[in-house]
Amino acid sequence: MIFDVNRVRAAYPALSDGYAYLDGAGGTQVPATVIEAISDSYRSGIGNVGGTFPASDRSSSIVAECRLALADLTGGSPDGVILGPNMTTLTYRLAEALSRGWEPADEIVVSRLDHDANIRPWVQAAARRGATVRWAEVDLPTTELPPAQYGELLSERTRLVAVTAASNVVGTRPDLAAIAAAAHAAGALVYVDGVHATPHVPVDVKALGADFYATSAYKWSGPHIGTVVAEPALLETLHPDKLAPAPAGVPGRFERGTAAFADLAGVVAAVEHLAALATGPDPATGPDPATGSRRQRVLASMAAVEEYETRLFARLLDGLGAMKHVTLYGRAARRAPTAFFTVAGQSPRQVAKHLAARQVNVWSGDNYAWELAGALGLRDSGGAVRAGLVHYNDQAEVDRLLAAVDELA
Ligand SMILES: Cc1ncc(COP(=O)(O)O)c(C=O)c1O
C-alpha cells in the first residue's frame, strides 16, 4: 500500500493555516469530505427518526449507515454499536448499567495506565455497590502494563476489567489479548478504551478480546461523536435507565434522546476517509483498495498508517532523546506515536506556549491520565508536554517542533 502524506494533507482544509497540528491526541482536524457530509445532511433536510416523511427516513438511514461504518472500523456487529456524544458519557452509562448486578463481595480491576474516563466511572460505580477496586500498576521505568499481574488481581469475584488499548500520554499499547484471556478465564467482562488506539492501528475487537470497545470519532478525523461496540447478545443482558416510550431494543435502549444525525453522517465519511488513506494494490500488504470490502480497506489502510506513523515517531523520539534538557516519558515496546516530555527549567505550559508562538500545537498537563501522571510524579508540577502524531502530520512538522524545543536548551 502507498501512503502519500501530501495527498492526505490536501484533504484537510484546516491544515492550510500554517500551524503544525501535533495536538491530534486531544482531537483531530477533519477532512473536507466529513465537513461536506455533515453540511449535505442539513442541506438535504433531516427529521427525527420514526416519522412518515422522507427527511425522517434520511435520518434513519444515516443512523443505520453509521452503525455499519463503525462495525467496519472495529470488526464488531452493527447491531451492537451504541452511539452517543463521547466516550466519557457512554462509559458512565455502561458503568451504571453493568454495576447494577454487582454485589459487595464483587471486584473490578482498573489500570493506572488509563485515561480517567476508563477509571473513575468504574471506581464510582463500585463505591455505590460496595464492590472492591483492584489496580493494575504501570511498571514506571518501562511504562509497560505487565499482563502477568492480572493473574493475581483476578478472582472468581471479578466482574469487570477496564483497560486501555493505548495510553493517551505515553502511548503504551498493553497486551490486551493476554489480559482479556485472563479476565475471561476468571469470568470477568473486559471494557476496552479504544479512544487513543483507534486512530493509529487496525482494530479487531474480537482479536483484542474486548467485550466492550469505546472510541470517539473526533480522535480519528470525524465529528464529536462517541461509540461503544459490543455483542448484541451481551447488550441484551443489560437494562439501562431509559424513558418509557424510548426504544426498548438493543442498541437503541442505550442511546438517550435525539441523536446528532448530521454528525453521524460525518462519522460515516470519516470511516470512508480512513479506508482510503492508503492507495495502490499491493498483494503483499492487502487487498486492492478499489475492490476490497470497506472492512478490508480499513484494515489495509490503517496498517499503512501504523507503518507511516511509526517511522515519523522514531524521528520525533530520536530528536527529543538527543536533547540533554529534555526528559522523555514512555518506553513501551508497542506504543502509539505520542511523546510525553518535560523541558528543564520550563513548566510544560510554558513549553506549549513557546511552541504555539512558533505555530506548533501541542498539549500540556496530565491530559486526564491523572493516575499515571500521579504515579510518574508529574501531577503537581503541571504534568508534561504531549506531542501526538496522526496520519496527516509530516516530517517538516516534526522538525519544526524539534527546532523549537532545541531553542529552550
Ligand atoms: C484514551 C482516552 N480515553 C478517553 C477519552 C475521553 O474521550 P471523550 O472526550 O470522547 O469522552 C480520551 C480523550 O482525550 C482519551 O484520550
The ligand as an SDF file (V2000), in Angstrom:
LIG
                    3D

 16 16  0  0  0  0  0  0  0  0999 V2000
   -7.5630    7.4700   25.8860 C   0  0  0  0  0  0  0  0  0  0  0  0
   -8.7550    8.3420   26.0670 C   0  0  0  0  0  0  0  0  0  0  0  0
   -9.8460    7.8290   26.6550 N   0  0  0  0  0  0  0  0  0  0  0  0
  -10.9560    8.5410   26.8410 C   0  0  0  0  0  0  0  0  0  0  0  0
  -11.0280    9.8610   26.4440 C   0  0  0  0  0  0  0  0  0  0  0  0
  -12.3070   10.6040   26.6560 C   0  0  0  0  0  0  0  0  0  0  0  0
  -12.9640   10.6670   25.4400 O   0  0  0  0  0  0  0  0  0  0  0  0
  -14.2060   11.6200   25.1940 P   0  0  0  0  0  0  0  0  0  0  0  0
  -13.6790   13.0030   25.0420 O   0  0  0  0  0  0  0  0  0  0  0  0
  -14.8290   11.0890   23.9440 O   0  0  0  0  0  0  0  0  0  0  0  0
  -15.1110   11.4880   26.3600 O   0  0  0  0  0  0  0  0  0  0  0  0
   -9.9350   10.4490   25.8350 C   0  0  0  0  0  0  0  0  0  0  0  0
   -9.9650   11.8700   25.4310 C   0  0  0  0  0  0  0  0  0  0  0  0
   -8.9890   12.5500   25.3670 O   0  0  0  0  0  0  0  0  0  0  0  0
   -8.7570    9.6680   25.6320 C   0  0  0  0  0  0  0  0  0  0  0  0
   -7.6720   10.1780   25.0430 O   0  0  0  0  0  0  0  0  0  0  0  0
  1  2  1  0
  2  3  1  0
  2 15  2  0
  3  4  2  0
  4  5  1  0
  5  6  1  0
  5 12  2  0
  6  7  1  0
  7  8  1  0
  8  9  2  0
  8 10  1  0
  8 11  1  0
 12 13  1  0
 12 15  1  0
 13 14  2  0
 15 16  1  0
M  END
$$$$
